[in-house]
Structures are given as structure tokens and as C-alpha cells.
């Protein structure tokens, strides 16, 4: 159960943990003025992605009579100084349950007000922090072109190319402070790791000893080092790499293949993939850095990979192959239970958590080309992130922290 924002609200709870949860209808009262209209547009685009709400436009009188509309929201423009007065009602109530004054940004930045409104509404109704100002880094590839790292706004309306080198770029990873993005660059003659500030300043290429080929990497909590997979003489192991002096330290160097290291937010655990139990049948392991113990956590299925930590470190989301199709699963460390999140005849791959732990972004090939989708962390329906053309494949999404 997820309790709504305090005892003032007439609605006791929404059962958003149920995969069959039906989105709650929100009546958005028609606003007056171009500024209000612009803010409402941003608000609707972001609230739609939350998955728990359905926006309906109409008048105050219409919503008062409606038995389906659970919340009513009105925006009024105030002058001197320019502000938006936000008023929220619940079903059948004539007195508001919450009000808020938001600063009205300049005309060219009304989007900021819309984002603040979306996050305020989520906080008031669902009692957790919104993620409207978060970003998704992902791999974009137009048909017969090189791969590039792109940045998407949460609502998918803003898309910016991030990588501009001459190679093919893939497998992005946000630093824990969101200041840098690490990704892999493939050229005709080499594979390189690239670190680039998220504000798109000059990139830095990492160097490795001769014979070592990087296969992907992620950040350590300290931001001064990274975890990476290096291939050497046909075997892949996991290393720690110090950014200041390029020093390598072996973390997992078994006789099998070890890949995909991911550090938890508290810096105490590392999830990774290994086929040590059976060659070419990867499983997920968790290493506790405090106890120095390593535990296998997946046992069903012959292919489990791409683990990512929830923000609180209590769960992992990952992909498992079932009858030739990849599906998303969630693993809870305390209960040791696995929950399947996606179903269908198409591949769902490379999941990652939202900063508040309530949603998951992933790549799915529902038609001929892979696209990005959001799904609740509890399962259920999914929704497209972007509106990119059908000839652009979207893969390997990672959410900012």
C-alpha cells in the first residue's frame, strides 16, 4: 500500500503495489493565459510518465459532478510578483486539501515551473519524491549509423546528443553525483573507456596495459575510481581502476567469465555476473565488501544478467531469459524472493531504477526496433519514454541518481 500525502486528504491510500493498478483520474481545470497553458502542458507530460495517473481536461463544474475524478487541480496566475497559485481538491470535496504558490519563471523557462508542479503533486498525493528533473542516458542508433549516447528528459520531450567522437558509443554509466558519465567507445582498431562531464565538456580517454580490452564499466561510490570488466587472453575479470594514477586492482579474477559490476549506493556491496557455475550460463552474484563474502542470488533460468541496485540497496532488478525471450525480474535481498515484472513475446532488457525507486526504465523490442519504456517497480503496464522515429533504436538506458 502507498499512503497518500497526509491525513488531510480524503483518500486513504492507492494500492500502487498491485501490478493491475488502474491509474487514478486527475481533473485538470482549464486555465486562462498562455503561461498557465504552457505550465499545464509540461505538468501533463511529466505526470503521465509516473504511470499512476490519468489526466483529464475540463471545467470545475464538470469535475464536481464526476464520480471518476479522484483529484481536481487548478492553476491561477497571480501578479506582482508573477506566481502560480496551485489548488488541489479530492473527490467530492469543495474545500481544498492543499495549496501552493510556485514562482513563475520567465517565458522561455516556464518548463521549470511545470516540473516543480509535477513533483509537488506527486509528493502531495503519493507521499514520495518526484523525479521530473532527472535524466536518462541511453544508446541511440539510426539504421546503418554509429551508436551515440543521448540524454533524455524524464518526460521524453527533450533529447540531446551527448557523445560526439568518431567511434561507436555505448554502455553509459552515471557517477553517483551525476557530474560525469562513463561510456565505452568502439573504433575499428580499439575499445576505449571515455569519461565525460554531464554538462558535455571535453571527454577523457582512459588507458590500459597492452593486451587488456575494456568491455564496460560503472562507477564506484567515491567517484575517484571505477569498476570495470577487462578481457585478457580470452578471459574477462573485474577490476577497480583509480582515475588519478590509472592503477588497476583485481576484484574478481575467477577462472570463469565475470562481467557487469555494479556498486550499491552505500558503497558496501557489488553485484556482478559470472558463469562460474556453468560455462556460458551467467548468473548474478552479490559481494559484501564489509564481510568479504560473495553469494550467488539467481538459480533459476540459464541466463541472468544486467543487475542494477535499487537506490536504497535492498533490491536488484535484472533480466532473465525465458524460452528465448528476456524478461525483467526484481530480487529482494532480505526475503530472497524474485518477482517477474514483464511478460510477453518480446525482449525486455537492460533495466535501471528511478532515483526514488518507484519506477524502472528499460529497453524493449515490441516491434522491429528497440525503444525505451517505463514500468512501475511493482510491475504492470509500461509507457514509452521518447517519441523518436521508428528507424532509431534505443537501448541500454541508465537513470541519473
URKA-V643503 format. One record per helix or strand of 3 or more residues. SS is the DSSP state (h for helix, s for strand). FROM is the first residue (numbers start at 1). LEN is the number of residues. Records with the same first field share a line. If there is no record, write none. Layout:
# URKA-V643503
SS: FROM-LEN  FROM-LEN
This chain:
# URKA-V643503
s: 24-6  53-6  69-10  83-8  98-6  135-8  148-6  159-3  168-7  180-7  191-7  204-3  213-7  225-8  235-8  248-5  258-6  269-6  283-6  293-4  304-6  315-8  325-8  337-4  348-6  359-6  371-6  382-3  392-8
h: 34-16  60-6  107-20
